[in-house]
């Protein structure tokens, strides 16, 4: 059991919902000076709550370390605001997340009221404070705290974090694992998640704790079948997709399918992230590396078109099908997909493929729930989640050499948390 008299963990975001991940660990130190570690500082989406920094148990300027499990906005989106509020500690992440951090935050900052000069200053500050670390190696922080980053298999650079904390003596060491977002096994481009070390307390995501996904082989077949049917009437298939992770997976699998219609990536950020994926091919799984070695670039193919300039985006709105358009944002909360849906929702020849989680209150969720007028076909392909399903989550926990003494489920809606708790027997 956690020794609350000696250390404390507060779940400041995504405690009972999916977005806005933020967890604070307060570890006692000499002369009453605690070491304060924040794990993620994400932006909430939809109706998910977001705690003001003034209401944090510890003021931002007293936080020593910020660990980032990966570069999705619901895990990093409030980092600029945290710095504005006084945070000046070290930002710790993997090399992959370090490479993605500024591009992802730049896109987010561009929608704020900050000037170009202010954005450049905050990006430079983040770059100066952040450090990239390798997977699988143990590193030391102050006060004898150790940590290790494990590959989470969620997106490029994603990790779970293992902490070893000496509270009183060597016999009193306390180990905590924050899962971050765990990815599926057999995910395109990415290696499977690493096996976690044993721990006393596991803080684990539960996004899809109440369901199991289709197999990768089946989902490719389903995608091909759905696309063939949807495009048969000459319409357009719109795919709202996260710029980081989902867009690259879709490119990979559309290449494997061998689509004969043009595919447009209408996302400047998605294109930028794809270039980073291509540069960091040492992070790919064996299959992707072997394809590239044979001269088959797994994230590029004939008939794939990049739409970077806004003028070209406007022209694309007038396009006649058949065609596939992949655009952000993944939950339809902004970005170029909004323009496409305004033009295409009322045409019965068109179709919308949802390939990712849609948070409560987001336009994507409302479209799926048929709360938005729509004559286009609506399809939900659950097999394209970047999150592990119930079976994978249970298997990941059971792969530990010793079961955790305590498991806390976060980052999930109530039904998902309850179902996963039952499956884990907690």
MOZI-V734369 format. One record per residue. N is the residue number from 1. RES is the residue in one letter. SS is DSSP state (h for helix, s for strand, l for the rest). PSI is psi in degrees with one decimal (none if undefined). OMEGA is omega in radians with two decimals (none if undefined). Layout:
n;res;ss;psi;omega
N;RES;SS;PSI;OMEGA
N;RES;SS;PSI;OMEGA
This chain:
n;res;ss;psi;omega
1;X;l;143.9;-3.14
2;X;l;140.3;-3.12
3;X;l;86.4;-3.01
4;X;l;-21.9;3.14
5;X;l;-15.7;-3.07
6;X;l;-30.4;3.08
7;X;s;159.1;-3.04
8;X;s;138.3;3.07
9;X;s;121.9;3.09
10;X;s;133.4;3.08
11;X;s;101.9;-3.01
12;X;s;-11.3;3.12
13;X;s;147.8;-3.13
14;X;l;30.0;3.10
15;X;l;-41.7;-3.11
16;X;l;23.1;3.12
17;X;l;-172.8;-2.98
18;X;l;-34.6;-3.03
19;X;l;165.7;3.11
20;X;l;34.3;-3.07
21;X;l;132.7;3.12
22;X;s;120.4;-3.09
23;X;s;134.5;-3.09
24;X;s;125.9;3.09
25;X;s;119.5;3.12
26;X;s;117.8;-3.07
27;X;s;125.3;-3.07
28;X;l;147.2;3.11
29;X;l;-179.6;-3.14
30;X;h;145.8;3.08
31;X;h;31.9;3.04
32;X;h;0.3;-3.12
33;X;l;104.9;-3.13
34;X;l;155.3;2.95
35;X;s;122.1;-3.07
36;X;s;120.5;-3.10
37;X;s;125.4;3.07
38;X;s;130.9;3.07
39;X;s;107.4;-3.09
40;X;l;152.3;3.09
41;X;l;77.0;-2.95
42;X;l;161.5;3.11
43;X;l;130.3;3.08
44;X;l;149.6;3.14
45;X;l;157.7;-3.12
46;X;l;-133.1;-3.11
47;X;l;9.1;3.13
48;X;l;139.8;-3.07
49;X;l;156.4;3.13
50;X;l;121.9;-3.05
51;X;l;131.9;3.07
52;X;l;146.9;3.12
53;X;h;-29.7;3.11
54;X;h;-21.8;-3.12
55;X;h;2.6;3.07
56;X;l;143.8;3.08
57;X;l;-25.0;3.13
58;X;l;134.4;3.12
59;X;l;144.9;-3.11
60;X;h;-36.0;-3.11
61;X;h;-12.7;3.13
62;X;h;4.3;3.09
63;X;l;124.3;-3.07
64;X;l;-40.4;-3.06
65;X;s;143.5;3.00
66;X;s;113.9;3.06
67;X;s;132.0;3.10
68;X;l;119.9;-3.09
69;X;l;-27.0;3.03
70;X;l;178.1;-2.91
71;X;l;17.8;3.01
72;X;l;146.7;-3.03
73;X;h;-30.7;3.13
74;X;h;3.5;3.04
75;X;h;-17.9;-3.12
76;X;h;-6.0;-2.93
77;X;l;-24.9;-3.11
78;X;l;6.9;3.13
79;X;h;-45.8;3.10
80;X;h;-40.0;3.13
81;X;h;-34.9;3.10
82;X;h;-39.7;3.11
83;X;h;-42.1;3.08
84;X;h;-31.4;-3.11
85;X;l;-2.5;3.04
86;X;l;-5.6;-3.14
87;X;l;132.5;3.14
88;X;l;23.5;-3.12
89;X;l;-167.8;-3.12
90;X;s;140.5;3.05
91;X;s;121.5;-3.04
92;X;s;130.8;-3.12
93;X;s;-176.3;3.05
94;X;s;168.6;3.08
95;X;h;-37.6;3.13
96;X;h;-44.9;3.11
97;X;h;-38.5;3.09
98;X;h;-41.6;-3.14
99;X;h;-29.0;-3.08
100;X;h;-16.8;-2.96
101;X;h;-54.6;-3.08
102;X;h;-45.2;3.08
103;X;h;-41.9;3.14
104;X;h;-43.8;-3.12
105;X;h;-32.0;3.10
106;X;h;-44.2;3.13
107;X;h;-41.9;3.13
108;X;h;-42.3;-3.13
109;X;h;-26.6;-3.11
110;X;l;-16.8;3.13
111;X;l;5.6;3.11
112;X;l;-179.2;3.13
113;X;l;4.4;-3.11
114;X;l;145.7;3.08
115;X;l;166.7;3.12
116;X;h;-39.5;3.13
117;X;h;-41.1;3.13
118;X;h;-40.3;3.12
119;X;h;-44.0;3.12
120;X;h;-38.9;-3.13
121;X;h;-43.3;-3.11
122;X;h;-35.7;3.09
123;X;h;-39.1;3.10
124;X;h;-39.8;3.12
125;X;h;-44.5;3.13
126;X;h;-42.1;3.13
127;X;h;-39.4;-3.13
128;X;h;-34.2;-3.08
129;X;h;-19.2;-2.98
130;X;s;146.7;-3.12
131;X;s;136.3;3.08
132;X;s;137.5;-3.12
133;X;s;157.9;3.13
134;X;l;156.5;2.98
135;X;l;147.6;2.89
136;X;l;4.4;3.12
137;X;l;143.2;-3.13
138;X;s;129.5;3.11
139;X;s;157.9;-3.10
140;X;s;140.1;2.97
141;X;l;-176.0;3.10
142;X;h;164.8;-3.14
143;X;h;24.3;3.07
144;X;h;14.8;3.13
145;X;l;132.5;3.11
146;X;s;154.3;3.10
147;X;s;158.4;3.07
148;X;s;138.3;3.13
149;X;s;129.7;3.09
150;X;s;147.4;3.12
151;X;s;123.2;-3.11
152;X;l;-12.4;3.07
153;X;l;19.2;-3.07
154;X;l;-55.7;3.01
155;X;l;176.4;3.10
156;X;l;126.1;3.10
157;X;l;-2.7;-3.10
158;X;l;149.7;-3.11
159;X;s;158.5;2.82
160;X;s;157.5;-3.02
161;X;s;127.0;3.07
162;X;s;125.3;3.10
163;X;s;141.7;2.99
164;X;s;119.2;-3.01
165;X;s;124.6;3.08
166;X;s;105.3;-3.07
167;X;l;-43.9;-3.13
168;X;l;-46.9;-3.13
169;X;l;173.4;3.14
170;X;h;-35.2;3.14
171;X;h;-14.7;-3.07
172;X;h;13.5;3.12
173;X;s;141.0;-3.12
174;X;s;129.7;-3.05
175;X;s;130.3;-3.13
176;X;s;135.5;3.03
177;X;s;127.6;2.96
178;X;s;118.3;-3.04
179;X;l;-21.8;-2.93
180;X;l;-147.0;3.04
181;X;l;122.1;3.14
182;X;l;135.8;-3.12
183;X;l;169.9;3.09
184;X;l;155.1;2.96
185;X;l;154.5;3.11
186;X;l;35.9;3.08
187;X;l;137.5;3.11
188;X;l;139.0;3.04
189;X;l;-38.3;-2.98
190;X;s;145.4;3.00
191;X;l;158.0;3.07
192;X;l;156.4;3.11
193;X;l;146.4;3.07
194;X;l;158.8;3.01
195;X;l;129.4;-3.10
196;X;l;149.3;3.00
197;X;l;159.1;3.11
198;X;l;153.6;-3.13
199;X;l;163.1;3.05
200;X;l;-38.0;-3.13
201;X;s;126.7;3.07
202;X;s;122.1;3.05
203;X;s;110.5;-2.91
204;X;s;141.2;3.07
205;X;s;157.2;-3.10
206;X;l;28.8;-3.03
207;X;l;-50.1;3.14
208;X;s;43.8;3.13
209;X;l;-8.0;-3.09
210;X;l;13.8;-3.11
211;X;l;165.4;3.08
212;X;l;141.4;-3.10
213;X;l;164.6;2.96
214;X;l;156.0;3.06
215;X;l;158.1;-3.14
216;X;h;-43.4;3.14
217;X;h;-42.8;-3.13
218;X;h;-38.2;-3.08
219;X;h;-33.1;3.06
220;X;h;-42.0;3.11
221;X;h;-41.5;3.12
222;X;h;-43.4;3.12
223;X;h;-46.6;-3.13
224;X;h;-44.4;-3.14
225;X;h;-45.9;-3.13
226;X;h;-40.6;3.13
227;X;h;-43.9;-3.13
228;X;h;-44.3;3.14
229;X;h;-43.6;-3.08
230;X;h;-34.1;-3.08
231;X;h;-5.9;-3.05
232;X;l;-23.8;3.14
233;X;l;11.8;3.07
234;X;l;15.4;-3.14
235;X;l;-172.5;3.14
236;X;s;137.3;3.03
237;X;s;117.4;3.09
238;X;s;132.3;3.10
239;X;s;100.7;3.02
240;X;s;126.7;-3.04
241;X;l;140.8;3.02
242;X;l;136.4;-3.11
243;X;l;-31.2;-3.09
244;X;l;112.2;3.05
245;X;l;-66.4;-3.05
246;X;h;-41.0;3.13
247;X;h;-42.6;-3.12
248;X;h;-36.4;3.07
249;X;h;-42.6;-3.12
250;X;h;-43.0;3.09
251;X;h;-45.7;-3.12
252;X;h;-47.5;-3.04
253;X;h;-29.4;3.03
254;X;h;-34.6;3.05
255;X;h;-42.2;3.13
256;X;h;-36.5;-3.14
257;X;h;-37.2;-3.10
258;X;l;52.0;-3.13
259;X;l;141.7;-3.11
260;X;l;5.1;3.09
261;X;l;156.2;3.14
262;X;l;141.9;3.10
263;X;s;124.0;-3.10
264;X;s;128.2;3.00
265;X;s;98.4;-3.08
266;X;s;67.2;-3.08
267;X;l;101.3;3.11
268;X;h;-41.0;3.12
269;X;h;-42.1;3.11
270;X;h;-38.4;3.11
271;X;h;-40.3;3.11
272;X;h;-42.7;3.14
273;X;h;-36.6;3.12
274;X;h;-37.5;3.09
275;X;h;-36.5;3.10
276;X;h;-41.6;3.06
277;X;h;-44.9;-3.11
278;X;h;-37.2;-3.12
279;X;h;-32.7;-3.09
280;X;l;46.7;-3.09
281;X;h;-12.2;3.06
282;X;h;-16.5;3.11
283;X;h;-2.9;-3.10
284;X;s;164.7;3.03
285;X;l;174.8;-3.04
286;X;h;-41.4;-3.11
287;X;h;-47.8;-3.12
288;X;h;-41.1;3.12
289;X;h;-40.2;-3.13
290;X;h;-38.6;3.10
291;X;h;-45.3;-3.14
292;X;h;-39.1;3.14
293;X;h;-28.0;3.12
294;X;l;1.1;3.13
295;X;l;8.6;3.11
296;X;l;93.2;3.13
297;X;l;115.1;-3.03
298;X;l;-10.9;3.11
299;X;l;35.7;3.03
300;X;l;142.5;3.11
301;X;l;162.7;3.11
302;X;l;132.3;-3.11
303;X;l;1.1;3.07
304;X;s;123.9;-3.04
305;X;s;138.4;3.12
306;X;s;131.5;3.11
307;X;l;95.4;-3.07
308;X;l;-48.6;-3.05
309;X;l;145.4;-3.12
310;X;h;-32.9;3.11
311;X;h;-38.7;3.10
312;X;h;-32.7;3.05
313;X;h;-43.6;3.13
314;X;h;-38.4;3.10
315;X;h;-36.4;-3.11
316;X;h;-26.4;3.12
317;X;l;-22.7;-3.12
318;X;l;4.5;-3.07
319;X;l;140.2;2.99
320;X;l;144.9;-3.13
321;X;l;-177.5;0.04
322;X;l;143.0;3.13
323;X;s;162.5;3.07
324;X;s;129.3;3.11
325;X;s;119.1;3.08
326;X;s;123.6;-3.08
327;X;s;154.6;3.07
328;X;l;161.7;0.14
329;X;l;163.5;-3.04
330;X;l;-27.0;3.12
331;X;l;12.1;3.10
332;X;l;26.1;-3.13
333;X;l;-10.0;-3.14
334;X;l;-168.5;3.11
335;X;l;-174.0;-3.01
336;X;l;-19.9;3.12
337;X;h;-29.0;-3.13
338;X;h;-44.4;3.10
339;X;h;-42.5;-3.13
340;X;h;-41.8;-3.12
341;X;h;-34.3;3.07
342;X;h;-38.2;-3.12
343;X;h;-29.7;-2.95
344;X;h;-11.0;-3.06
345;X;l;-31.6;-3.03
346;X;l;7.1;3.12
347;X;l;115.6;-3.10
348;X;l;-13.1;3.08
349;X;l;-20.0;-3.08
350;X;l;162.4;3.13
351;X;s;150.5;3.07
352;X;s;125.6;3.11
353;X;s;115.9;3.05
354;X;s;121.1;-3.05
355;X;l;22.0;-3.14
356;X;l;168.5;-3.12
357;X;l;138.3;3.09
358;X;l;109.8;-3.08
359;X;l;154.4;3.11
360;X;l;136.2;3.09
361;X;l;-8.4;3.14
362;X;l;154.6;3.11
363;X;h;-38.2;3.12
364;X;h;-44.5;3.11
365;X;h;-40.2;-3.12
366;X;h;-35.5;3.09
367;X;h;-45.2;3.12
368;X;h;-39.2;-3.14
369;X;l;4.1;3.10
370;X;l;37.6;3.07
371;X;l;3.9;3.11
372;X;l;131.2;3.11
373;X;l;128.5;-3.05
374;X;l;127.5;3.06
375;X;l;-11.7;3.09
376;X;l;156.6;3.09
377;X;s;141.8;-3.13
378;X;s;125.8;-3.10
379;X;s;136.2;3.10
380;X;s;110.5;-3.12
381;X;l;92.5;-3.03
382;X;h;-22.1;-3.10
383;X;h;-7.5;-3.11
384;X;h;20.3;3.06
385;X;l;142.8;3.04
386;X;l;-0.6;3.14
387;X;l;141.9;3.04
388;X;l;146.5;3.09
389;X;s;-175.6;-3.05
390;X;h;-46.7;-3.11
391;X;h;-40.3;-3.14
392;X;h;-39.3;3.13
393;X;h;-44.5;3.13
394;X;h;-43.7;3.14
395;X;h;-38.4;-3.14
396;X;h;-43.8;3.13
397;X;h;-43.4;-3.09
398;X;h;-13.4;3.09
399;X;l;-12.2;3.08
400;X;l;143.4;-3.12
401;X;l;-31.0;3.09
402;X;l;133.8;-3.13
403;X;l;145.2;3.08
404;X;l;145.8;3.09
405;X;l;-28.6;3.13
406;X;s;140.5;3.07
407;X;s;129.2;3.02
408;X;s;127.1;-3.14
409;X;s;126.1;3.12
410;X;s;-174.4;3.01
411;X;l;49.8;3.11
412;X;l;151.7;3.05
413;X;l;163.3;-2.99
414;X;h;-45.9;-3.10
415;X;h;-40.3;-3.13
416;X;h;-41.7;3.14
417;X;h;-43.2;-3.12
418;X;h;-42.5;-3.13
419;X;h;-40.7;3.13
420;X;h;-38.6;3.09
421;X;h;-42.1;3.13
422;X;h;-41.6;-3.13
423;X;h;-31.3;3.13
424;X;h;-11.9;-3.12
425;X;l;35.7;-3.14
426;X;l;none;none
